Amino acid sequence: MKLSLRKIHAVLQLKIKLMLSNMSILFTPIFAIGFVIIMGNLMPDVDVGDAGVPFSTSGFLLSFGLIFNIAIGGISMSSSPIAEEKEKHTLRVLMTSSVKGGEYFIGSMLPLLVILVTTNILLIPASGVSFGEIPVLTFLIITTLSSLISILIGYIIGVYAKNQAQATLVSTPILIVLTSTPVLKMFNDDLAEILNYTYGGVLANLAETLSASSEYQWNITDTSVLFAWLLVTLGLFIYVYKKNGLDH
């Protein structure tokens, strides 16, 4: 399928205008940063070595912000607009103007990915963590791939759902599992081993090292898991899109 850069740019401009006119879509990223800043001023500053506890307040806040932004923000910001446009039948205008599905999704994805990645970076100083304390390149790779996977999951839900209510209903259990992954990993070693093979588990592993002020060790397992999830979600999205279309 041949894609037009001009049409992708047109969709991109349209999405940016819609975001600026409806700031509610940016609620999750803004809330993630705001919550981290507020809690950073309320929580005591604890670091590794204090009372022998392997815990860092700034690392914990950063890990919470990342999971909240990527899991909740990535999925909700990509699923809700599609479901809303399908419900209001505004997608038909784009489809009848010769905009292909691939052009629509790429043009829609770019501003979302920029927002999520920018928020992930802003969460570092907001949480009080120094850029020198984390492996920045590794951080960017893991959080960006995780953000992209969340967007694809949101697209799958948006294409599958008939309206916003159904999109919310389908995405809620997924969001609960993703945001609960760090806690679930603590309860059972067998469960933790299973969750390590999810992209949320990889993100939780990164967050765990940050909250313990230790250095994350990049490994082949996490790399394979992230790329496997990226390929699976992309393949599933293509399948769901071909089966359901964009405006059914």
TILUMLO-58604 format. One line per 3 residues: number of its first residue (from 1); their letters; for each residue z, y, x of N, C-alpha, C. Coordinates in Angstrom, 3 decimals, padded with zeros to 6 digits. Example, Ala and Ser with C-alpha at 12.3 -4.5 7.8 and 13.67 -1.06 7.14 Angstrom:
BEGIN
1	as	007.800:-005.690:013.190:007.800:-004.500:012.300:007.800:-003.300:013.200 ~ 007.080:-002.250:012.850:007.140:-001.060:013.670:007.870:000.030:012.900
% end
This chain:
BEGIN
1	mkl	000.000:-001.194:000.850:000.000:000.000:000.000:000.000:001.247:000.888 ~ -001.021:002.087:000.710:-001.142:003.308:001.485:-000.287:004.405:000.866 ~ 000.562:005.004:001.703:001.466:006.042:001.223:000.972:007.416:001.656
4	slr	001.213:008.398:000.818:000.803:009.768:001.105:002.008:010.583:001.568 ~ 001.928:011.143:002.770:003.008:011.977:003.287:003.180:013.230:002.432 ~ 002.075:013.722:001.889:002.136:014.922:001.043:002.962:014.658:-000.212
7	kih	002.747:013.475:-000.825:003.483:013.139:-002.039:004.941:012.824:-001.735 ~ 005.185:012.184:-000.577:006.567:011.921:-000.173:007.301:013.239:000.025 ~ 006.620:014.205:000.659:007.221:015.517:000.879:007.470:016.231:-000.447
10	avl	006.565:016.058:-001.405:006.739:016.683:-002.724:007.959:016.100:-003.437 ~ 008.108:014.775:-003.381:009.281:014.131:-003.989:010.548:014.584:-003.278 ~ 010.490:014.678:-001.952:011.639:015.131:-001.161:012.079:016.524:-001.579
13	qlk	011.121:017.438:-001.728:011.452:018.799:-002.155:012.043:018.808:-003.557 ~ 011.475:017.973:-004.446:011.980:017.889:-005.811:013.424:017.402:-005.827 ~ 013.722:016.373:-005.028:015.073:015.814:-004.990:016.074:016.819:-004.428
16	ikl	015.666:017.572:-003.429:016.555:018.584:-002.851:016.873:019.659:-003.889 ~ 015.862:020.092:-004.646:016.083:021.093:-005.691:017.012:020.564:-006.772 ~ 016.840:019.291:-007.145:017.699:018.687:-008.166:019.136:018.585:-007.673
19	mls	019.306:018.256:-006.396:020.654:018.168:-005.826:021.335:019.531:-005.821 ~ 020.570:020.569:-005.457:021.139:021.915:-005.403:021.487:022.435:-006.797 ~ 020.751:021.962:-007.803:021.023:022.400:-009.175:022.085:021.548:-009.856
22	nms	022.362:020.380:-009.274:023.374:019.480:-009.828:024.277:019.000:-008.691 ~ 025.249:019.819:-008.322:026.095:019.544:-007.177:027.052:018.368:-007.389 ~ 027.109:017.866:-008.628:028.009:016.747:-008.896:027.623:015.504:-008.102
25	ilf	026.335:015.404:-007.726:025.899:014.247:-006.967:026.518:014.233:-005.565 ~ 026.935:015.432:-005.109:027.554:015.541:-003.782:029.069:015.411:-003.844 ~ 029.594:015.046:-005.009:031.046:014.976:-005.176:031.694:014.002:-004.197
28	tpi	031.130:012.801:-004.062:031.753:011.780:-003.223:031.841:012.199:-001.764 ~ 030.743:012.654:-001.116:030.861:013.101:000.277:031.845:014.252:000.458 ~ 031.799:015.224:-000.464:032.712:016.367:-000.376:034.153:015.907:-000.570
31	fai	034.366:014.997:-001.526:035.708:014.472:-001.773:036.219:013.705:-000.565 ~ 035.350:012.916:000.073:035.756:012.135:001.249:036.264:013.054:002.360 ~ 035.518:014.131:002.625:035.930:015.075:003.672:037.197:015.813:003.261
34	gfv	037.233:016.284:002.006:038.403:017.012:001.526:039.662:016.168:001.538 ~ 039.547:014.905:001.087:040.700:014.017:001.063:041.229:013.772:002.469 ~ 040.323:013.536:003.409:040.724:013.283:004.797:041.457:014.497:005.383
37	iim	040.943:015.697:005.114:041.581:016.911:005.641:042.968:017.111:005.021 ~ 043.061:016.945:003.694:044.339:017.141:003.003:045.371:016.113:003.460 ~ 044.972:014.852:003.494:045.903:013.799:003.909:046.279:013.941:005.378
40	gnl	045.358:014.493:006.176:045.667:014.722:007.583:046.781:015.735:007.764 ~ 046.872:016.690:006.828:047.940:017.692:006.879:049.241:017.189:006.272 ~ 049.163:016.148:005.432:050.358:015.624:004.763:050.986:014.438:005.487
43	mpd	050.151:013.587:006.078:050.659:012.383:006.731:051.224:012.703:008.103 ~ 052.276:011.985:008.525:052.809:012.181:009.874:051.820:011.705:010.915 ~ 051.801:012.374:012.050:050.864:012.025:013.118:051.431:010.868:013.941
46	vdv	050.950:009.660:013.655:051.408:008.458:014.354:050.277:007.942:015.224 ~ 050.626:007.497:016.418:049.618:006.966:017.323:050.108:005.657:017.909 ~ 049.197:004.936:018.555:049.555:003.661:019.174:050.703:003.857:020.147
49	gda	051.666:002.975:020.076:052.809:003.057:020.982:054.043:003.609:020.314 ~ 053.867:004.407:019.261:055.014:004.928:018.533:055.655:003.802:017.749 ~ 056.890:003.473:018.092:057.638:002.403:017.446:056.931:001.063:017.583
52	gvp	056.049:000.962:018.575:055.365:-000.297:018.813:054.359:-000.669:017.750 ~ 053.926:000.287:016.941:052.997:-000.006:015.849:051.576:000.339:016.285 ~ 050.644:-000.637:016.241:049.253:-000.369:016.612:048.529:000.366:015.489
55	fst	048.832:001.639:015.345:048.284:002.404:014.225:048.058:003.839:014.648 ~ 046.988:004.416:014.147:046.681:005.819:014.405:046.363:006.494:013.078 ~ 047.091:007.569:012.768:046.860:008.278:011.509:045.441:008.812:011.422
58	sgf	044.973:009.446:012.488:043.622:010.008:012.479:042.573:008.913:012.354 ~ 042.798:007.779:013.034:041.862:006.663:012.929:041.834:006.074:011.541 ~ 043.015:005.970:010.917:043.101:005.444:009.553:042.363:006.350:008.583
61	lls	042.544:007.658:008.715:041.875:008.613:007.835:040.362:008.553:008.010 ~ 039.915:008.406:009.258:038.480:008.302:009.506:037.919:007.033:008.880 ~ 038.627:005.923:009.022:038.154:004.658:008.460:038.077:004.732:006.932
64	fgl	039.092:005.357:006.310:039.068:005.508:004.849:037.894:006.367:004.421 ~ 037.695:007.489:005.097:036.605:008.392:004.749:035.248:007.722:004.876 ~ 035.064:006.936:005.945:033.794:006.260:006.176:033.487:005.265:005.059
67	ifn	034.456:004.405:004.752:034.245:003.387:003.731:034.024:004.028:002.368 ~ 034.784:005.081:002.075:034.640:005.781:000.792:033.259:006.421:000.691 ~ 032.838:007.094:001.745:031.563:007.800:001.734:030.385:006.837:001.675
70	iai	030.415:005.811:002.541:029.279:004.898:002.639:029.197:003.968:001.428 ~ 030.322:003.369:001.057:030.308:002.397:-000.034:030.110:003.079:-001.388 ~ 031.022:003.985:-001.725:030.959:004.629:-003.038:029.832:005.664:-003.091
73	ggi	029.787:006.525:-002.077:028.774:007.572:-002.063:027.366:007.021:-001.976 ~ 027.135:006.098:-001.042:025.792:005.560:-000.849:025.238:004.887:-002.086 ~ 026.057:004.066:-002.737:025.583:003.314:-003.905:025.462:004.212:-005.137
76	sms	026.476:005.013:-005.401:026.453:005.842:-006.617:025.398:006.944:-006.536 ~ 025.218:007.533:-005.356:024.256:008.620:-005.212:022.811:008.139:-005.308 ~ 022.575:006.849:-005.078:021.211:006.326:-005.181:020.945:005.650:-006.521
79	ssp	021.968:005.043:-007.118:021.756:004.326:-008.383:021.757:005.259:-009.597 ~ 022.693:006.201:-009.629:022.834:007.064:-010.807:021.608:007.921:-011.106 ~ 021.002:008.597:-010.100:019.831:009.424:-010.412:018.660:008.621:-010.982
82	iae	018.425:007.415:-010.427:017.324:006.595:-010.942:017.599:006.180:-012.384 ~ 018.833:005.725:-012.633:019.205:005.310:-013.988:019.105:006.483:-014.957 ~ 019.512:007.665:-014.512:019.449:008.850:-015.375:018.012:009.230:-015.674
85	eke	017.158:009.185:-014.643:015.759:009.549:-014.842:015.044:008.531:-015.731 ~ 015.437:007.251:-015.602:014.858:006.236:-016.488:015.307:006.466:-017.928 ~ 016.588:006.818:-018.081:017.146:007.035:-019.419:016.493:008.231:-020.105
88	kht	016.186:009.265:-019.305:015.577:010.476:-019.864:014.051:010.425:-019.821 ~ 013.514:009.323:-019.261:012.066:009.106:-019.175:011.354:010.164:-018.333 ~ 012.081:010.794:-017.413:011.443:011.792:-016.545:010.628:011.144:-015.437
91	lrv	010.885:009.858:-015.168:010.110:009.168:-014.137:008.653:009.013:-014.540 ~ 008.408:008.971:-015.841:007.034:008.783:-016.303:006.138:009.943:-015.875 ~ 006.733:011.128:-015.752:005.952:012.291:-015.317:005.452:012.070:-013.897
94	lmt	006.354:011.553:-013.022:005.956:011.287:-011.644:004.936:010.161:-011.564 ~ 005.161:009.108:-012.357:004.272:007.956:-012.306:002.868:008.312:-012.800 ~ 002.791:009.196:-013.788:001.482:009.605:-014.311:000.811:010.651:-013.422
97	ssv	001.558:011.188:-012.444:000.975:012.151:-011.511:000.543:011.457:-010.224 ~ 000.344:010.155:-010.286:-000.185:009.322:-009.201:000.793:009.133:-008.035 ~ 002.073:009.429:-008.235:003.081:009.160:-007.211:003.433:007.674:-007.262
100	kgg	003.259:006.989:-006.148:003.557:005.557:-006.093:005.061:005.327:-005.950 ~ 005.487:004.108:-006.290:006.900:003.773:-006.203:007.447:003.941:-004.798 ~ 006.667:003.498:-003.794:007.115:003.619:-002.404:007.295:005.061:-001.987
103	eyf	006.408:005.926:-002.431:006.501:007.353:-002.114:007.723:007.972:-002.772 ~ 007.981:007.536:-004.003:009.151:008.051:-004.714:010.441:007.644:-004.015 ~ 010.567:006.372:-003.639:011.809:005.888:-003.043:012.039:006.456:-001.644
106	igs	010.988:006.577:-000.844:011.147:007.151:000.500:011.541:008.618:000.394 ~ 010.846:009.360:-000.477:011.181:010.775:-000.659:012.571:010.980:-001.206 ~ 013.043:010.026:-002.024:014.397:010.117:-002.583:015.452:009.697:-001.568
109	mlp	015.092:008.737:-000.701:016.065:008.181:000.245:016.415:009.145:001.374 ~ 015.432:009.880:001.859:015.648:010.724:003.040:016.792:011.725:002.878 ~ 016.835:012.519:001.792:017.958:013.466:001.670:019.307:012.764:001.515
112	llv	019.324:011.610:000.834:020.578:010.858:000.682:021.077:010.371:002.032 ~ 020.161:009.829:002.835:020.549:009.312:004.151:021.052:010.431:005.052 ~ 020.384:011.592:004.987:020.826:012.747:005.792:022.220:013.190:005.367
115	ilv	022.479:013.220:004.057:023.798:013.619:003.546:024.880:012.646:004.013 ~ 024.609:011.347:003.893:025.598:010.337:004.274:025.877:010.361:005.777 ~ 024.818:010.431:006.585:024.994:010.449:008.041:025.724:011.712:008.485
118	ttn	025.349:012.847:007.899:026.020:014.114:008.235:027.498:014.056:007.866 ~ 027.796:013.499:006.694:029.190:013.365:006.263:029.964:012.450:007.194 ~ 029.350:011.339:007.601:030.007:010.420:008.546:030.386:011.140:009.839
121	ill	029.487:011.993:010.324:029.760:012.738:011.563:030.855:013.778:011.335 ~ 030.795:014.497:010.207:031.801:015.528:009.908:033.191:014.926:009.708 ~ 033.238:013.665:009.296:034.530:013.004:009.092:035.287:012.807:010.399
124	ipa	034.580:012.797:011.519:035.245:012.605:012.816:036.185:013.772:013.126 ~ 035.689:015.020:013.181:036.628:016.126:013.422:037.575:016.366:012.254 ~ 037.123:016.086:011.018:037.977:016.291:009.847:039.216:015.408:009.911
127	sgv	039.076:014.216:010.466:040.201:013.280:010.557:041.085:013.549:011.768 ~ 040.614:014.402:012.663:041.398:014.696:013.856:041.070:013.815:015.038 ~ 040.050:012.973:014.892:039.633:012.102:015.992:038.694:012.868:016.906
130	sfg	038.888:012.721:018.207:038.017:013.371:019.173:036.753:012.539:019.373 ~ 035.618:013.212:019.552:034.367:012.492:019.792:034.462:011.646:021.059 ~ 035.327:012.059:021.973:035.498:011.301:023.209:036.283:010.017:023.018
133	eip	036.931:009.860:021.857:037.750:008.677:021.595:036.966:007.531:020.974 ~ 035.725:007.784:020.570:034.945:006.742:019.906:033.602:006.562:020.602 ~ 033.035:005.361:020.525:031.670:005.140:021.050:030.662:005.739:020.077
136	vlt	030.235:006.956:020.345:029.440:007.723:019.375:028.151:007.003:018.988 ~ 027.420:006.470:019.978:026.150:005.809:019.683:026.372:004.583:018.786 ~ 027.360:003.778:019.125:027.689:002.604:018.309:028.108:003.031:016.911
139	fli	028.930:004.067:016.855:029.391:004.615:015.578:028.207:005.021:014.705 ~ 027.250:005.739:015.291:026.098:006.222:014.531:025.217:005.064:014.057 ~ 025.022:004.061:014.915:024.172:002.921:014.548:024.784:002.152:013.377
142	itt	026.069:001.817:013.488:026.727:001.009:012.449:026.821:001.776:011.141 ~ 027.256:003.023:011.188:027.423:003.799:009.950:026.084:004.136:009.310 ~ 025.044:004.388:010.118:023.728:004.704:009.559:023.101:003.478:008.902
145	lss	023.169:002.315:009.573:022.642:001.089:008.980:023.411:000.729:007.709 ~ 024.724:000.898:007.735:025.545:000.611:006.553:025.187:001.557:005.412 ~ 024.947:002.820:005.741:024.546:003.803:004.721:023.209:003.418:004.104
148	lis	022.281:002.983:004.940:020.963:002.588:004.461:021.061:001.371:003.547 ~ 021.923:000.404:003.910:022.128:-000.784:003.079:022.721:-000.386:001.723 ~ 023.692:000.539:001.741:024.301:000.995:000.485:023.275:001.674:-000.413
151	ili	022.398:002.466:000.181:021.354:003.133:-000.600:020.433:002.102:-001.243 ~ 020.053:001.067:-000.486:019.193:000.022:-001.026:019.877:-000.734:-002.164 ~ 021.176:-001.003:-002.007:021.930:-001.657:-003.087:021.924:-000.764:-004.322
154	gyi	022.107:000.533:-004.111:022.068:001.475:-005.223:020.705:001.496:-005.897 ~ 019.643:001.413:-005.103:018.295:001.366:-005.667:018.090:000.103:-006.508 ~ 018.593:-001.030:-006.012:018.479:-002.291:-006.755:019.155:-002.151:-008.122
157	igv	020.371:-001.573:-008.114:021.108:-001.380:-009.367:020.365:-000.403:-010.273 ~ 019.861:000.694:-009.691:019.165:001.704:-010.478:017.900:001.173:-011.132 ~ 017.139:000.357:-010.398:015.908:-000.214:-010.945:016.235:-001.247:-012.018
160	yak	017.283:-002.028:-011.790:017.660:-003.079:-012.737:018.263:-002.507:-014.022 ~ 019.105:-001.483:-013.894:019.809:-000.931:-015.050:018.861:-000.157:-015.963 ~ 019.165:-000.189:-017.250:018.355:000.524:-018.232:018.850:001.953:-018.456
163	nqa	020.125:002.207:-018.134:020.687:003.537:-018.322:021.866:003.731:-017.370 ~ 022.457:004.921:-017.391:023.550:005.230:-016.478:024.785:004.373:-016.740 ~ 025.066:004.114:-018.023:026.236:003.306:-018.365:026.124:001.910:-017.773
166	qat	024.947:001.316:-017.869:024.753:-000.025:-017.318:024.802:000.008:-015.799 ~ 024.271:001.058:-015.193:024.318:001.187:-013.733:025.764:001.273:-013.250 ~ 026.587:002.029:-013.964:028.007:002.141:-013.612:028.715:000.812:-013.778
169	lvs	028.395:000.099:-014.852:029.020:-001.194:-015.133:028.687:-002.208:-014.046 ~ 027.435:-002.236:-013.601:027.009:-003.198:-012.583:027.575:-002.844:-011.210 ~ 027.616:-001.552:-010.893:028.039:-001.134:-009.561:029.552:-001.170:-009.358
172	tpi	030.335:-001.076:-010.431:031.800:-001.013:-010.300:032.403:-002.197:-009.545 ~ 032.103:-003.466:-009.915:032.688:-004.581:-009.157:032.243:-004.609:-007.701 ~ 031.003:-004.189:-007.435:030.510:-004.149:-006.060:031.289:-003.127:-005.248
175	liv	031.533:-001.956:-005.839:032.284:-000.900:-005.152:033.722:-001.324:-004.909 ~ 034.321:-002.034:-005.867:035.707:-002.496:-005.710:035.823:-003.446:-004.525 ~ 034.871:-004.392:-004.430:034.896:-005.363:-003.332:034.700:-004.666:-001.990
178	lts	033.724:-003.743:-001.917:033.436:-003.063:-000.656:034.605:-002.211:-000.187 ~ 035.183:-001.433:-001.099:036.295:-000.560:-000.709:037.582:-001.345:-000.454 ~ 037.658:-002.564:-000.989:038.855:-003.386:-000.787:038.736:-004.306:000.416
181	tpv	037.575:-004.334:001.050:037.348:-005.257:002.161:038.388:-005.166:003.270 ~ 038.765:-003.952:003.739:039.783:-003.886:004.806:041.115:-004.505:004.391 ~ 041.499:-004.321:003.124:042.764:-004.886:002.641:042.647:-006.392:002.468
184	lkm	041.522:-006.850:001.904:041.331:-008.283:001.676:041.326:-009.061:002.982 ~ 040.808:-008.446:004.046:040.751:-009.119:005.343:042.140:-009.386:005.914 ~ 043.126:-008.612:005.454:044.487:-008.760:005.962:045.234:-009.909:005.297
187	fnd	044.806:-010.328:004.110:045.558:-011.299:003.337:045.377:-012.739:003.809 ~ 044.165:-013.077:004.199:043.870:-014.464:004.507:042.851:-014.544:005.636 ~ 043.133:-015.377:006.637:042.225:-015.487:007.781:040.887:-016.083:007.381
190	dla	040.908:-017.063:006.466:039.651:-017.673:006.017:038.800:-016.656:005.254 ~ 039.473:-015.862:004.410:038.770:-014.821:003.664:038.227:-013.766:004.616 ~ 039.015:-013.427:005.628:038.586:-012.435:006.611:037.341:-012.913:007.353
193	eil	037.291:-014.219:007.642:036.140:-014.789:008.345:034.882:-014.681:007.488 ~ 035.031:-014.916:006.183:033.893:-014.808:005.263:033.421:-013.356:005.174 ~ 034.379:-012.431:005.043:034.042:-011.018:004.897:033.408:-010.437:006.161
196	nyt	033.651:-011.079:007.302:033.030:-010.619:008.545:031.511:-010.747:008.501 ~ 031.013:-011.559:007.573:029.570:-011.748:007.441:028.981:-010.873:006.338 ~ 029.703:-009.834:005.960:029.183:-008.823:005.048:029.091:-007.504:005.807
199	ygg	028.200:-006.628:005.350:028.079:-005.356:006.060:029.339:-004.513:005.894 ~ 030.035:-004.720:004.764:031.324:-004.056:004.586:032.353:-004.563:005.583 ~ 032.255:-005.839:005.930:033.164:-006.407:006.924:032.931:-005.823:008.305
202	vla	031.665:-005.621:008.655:031.341:-005.007:009.948:031.884:-003.585:009.997 ~ 031.696:-002.853:008.902:032.206:-001.489:008.830:033.731:-001.484:008.899 ~ 034.362:-002.479:008.249:035.823:-002.592:008.278:036.311:-002.908:009.690
205	nla	035.568:-003.729:010.428:035.942:-004.045:011.814:035.911:-002.789:012.678 ~ 034.876:-001.978:012.477:034.794:-000.708:013.202:035.961:000.189:012.823 ~ 036.232:000.293:011.516:037.326:001.130:011.026:038.669:000.638:011.545
208	etl	038.824:-000.696:011.627:040.090:-001.266:012.088:040.383:-000.889:013.528 ~ 039.357:-000.912:014.377:039.575:-000.536:015.778:039.871:000.954:015.904 ~ 039.245:001.757:015.034:039.506:003.192:015.075:040.935:003.499:014.645
211	sas	041.419:002.776:013.613:042.778:003.016:013.120:043.828:002.479:014.082 ~ 043.418:001.605:015.002:044.346:001.073:016.003:044.137:001.746:017.353 ~ 043.285:002.766:017.385:042.982:003.504:018.614:042.532:002.578:019.745
214	sey	041.791:001.551:019.395:041.238:000.669:020.419:039.728:000.807:020.408 ~ 039.081:000.245:021.424:037.642:000.413:021.556:036.894:-000.706:020.842 ~ 035.937:-000.334:020.024:035.155:-001.330:019.299:034.249:-002.067:020.273
217	qwn	034.221:-003.397:020.153:033.389:-004.215:021.008:032.136:-004.652:020.249 ~ 031.004:-004.092:020.653:029.742:-004.454:020.022:029.424:-005.908:020.325 ~ 029.023:-006.674:019.315:028.746:-008.094:019.522:027.536:-008.531:018.719
220	itd	027.004:-009.706:019.070:025.790:-010.216:018.462:025.992:-010.550:016.985 ~ 027.232:-010.950:016.620:027.505:-011.297:015.223:027.356:-010.091:014.316 ~ 028.009:-008.976:014.679:027.922:-007.760:013.860:026.491:-007.240:013.796
223	tsv	025.780:-007.317:014.924:024.385:-006.872:014.951:023.534:-007.706:013.996 ~ 023.710:-009.022:014.068:022.934:-009.932:013.214:023.268:-009.718:011.741 ~ 024.552:-009.525:011.451:024.982:-009.327:010.064:024.358:-008.061:009.480
226	lfa	024.394:-006.976:010.232:023.848:-005.712:009.736:022.345:-005.820:009.464 ~ 021.599:-006.385:010.408:020.154:-006.481:010.225:019.801:-007.507:009.149 ~ 020.602:-008.571:009.040:020.365:-009.558:007.983:020.559:-008.922:006.610
229	wll	021.636:-008.150:006.455:021.887:-007.472:005.178:020.797:-006.445:004.884 ~ 020.322:-005.778:005.922:019.262:-004.783:005.728:017.989:-005.469:005.230 ~ 017.641:-006.584:005.832:016.441:-007.316:005.427:016.594:-007.916:004.030
232	vtl	017.778:-008.481:003.741:018.018:-009.107:002.439:017.977:-008.066:001.322 ~ 018.674:-006.944:001.521:018.684:-005.901:000.475:017.300:-005.293:000.290 ~ 016.559:-005.134:001.398:015.197:-004.606:001.291:014.303:-005.584:000.535
235	glf	014.416:-006.880:000.878:013.624:-007.892:000.186:013.984:-007.996:-001.284 ~ 015.288:-007.949:-001.589:015.736:-008.025:-002.974:015.288:-006.805:-003.757 ~ 015.333:-005.655:-003.113:014.882:-004.428:-003.771:013.393:-004.512:-004.120
238	iyv	012.583:-004.996:-003.177:011.144:-005.135:-003.422:010.892:-006.105:-004.572 ~ 011.658:-007.199:-004.588:011.503:-008.194:-005.659:011.863:-007.596:-007.021 ~ 013.013:-006.918:-007.084:013.464:-006.328:-008.349:012.487:-005.239:-008.813
241	ykk	011.988:-004.477:-007.865:011.043:-003.407:-008.222:009.738:-003.974:-008.770 ~ 009.222:-005.030:-008.112:007.966:-005.625:-008.589:008.156:-006.294:-009.949 ~ 009.346:-006.821:-010.177:009.597:-007.518:-011.438:009.868:-006.566:-012.589
244	ngl	010.606:-005.495:-012.307:011.041:-004.590:-013.379:010.263:-003.290:-013.430 ~ 009.614:-002.920:-012.325:008.943:-001.633:-012.297:009.949:-000.503:-012.175 ~ 009.457:000.704:-012.232:010.327:001.863:-012.029:010.752:002.525:-013.333
247	dh	010.024:002.282:-014.379:010.332:002.981:-015.635:010.278:002.022:-016.826 ~ 010.992:000.886:-016.692:011.055:-000.078:-017.792:012.484:-000.200:-018.281
% end
